[in-house]
Amino acid sequence: MNDRKMVLDGMMGLVVGDALGCPVQFLDREELRERGAVTEMEGYGTYNMPPGTWTDDSSMALATLASINERNCIDLRDIMERFLDWEFHGAYTPFGEAFDEGNTCSNAIYKYRDSHDLATCGETGEYSNGNGALMRILPVCLYFIQKEDISDAELYSWGVKINRECEDEAIRFKAARWFAFAAMEMEQRERKSGKVNISSYKSFFEKLVDDLVGK
């Protein structure tokens, strides 16, 4: 990917946000209010990890980014091989050891290790419907943002392919697709105006909600 600043800004935002949330992961809104808001890097919370530690969300996104950057394309098998390297050798982690991976992704990685079948390693059950499709989709968005001739249909198709590695639920594909569209829309508006006005996205996100709930 050629636009180094855009990639660095996006990935730094993802990893820093992930690290801020790591110590309070799984706390609900009321629990978070009771303990106090996160206003700086903290550590030794949910996973007893030092401040600045990122989780599986960032590790899988970094693995995806590394694959796209080195292969200059979306190579699903190469991405999955990097997930193996993360799971079993601690690649793309701050301390050389994977932690916090969800059951859906973990199961898919182990199934891929045993079968090397991309088409069947992903989970298909209702309770596999987590947020994995969203947590690692940003590098794919950043790749396609720089391809001016990409169509909505092609973007959606790749969103489905990239997430069937680990998960297989339509609602997540819709969410991942809309995340990709939002990232591309924000980047394009920022280029035109030099800033992003979140309030201008009201109609965009209304349409997103309608799509997710099936209206």
Disulfide bonds with the S-S distance in Angstrom:
none
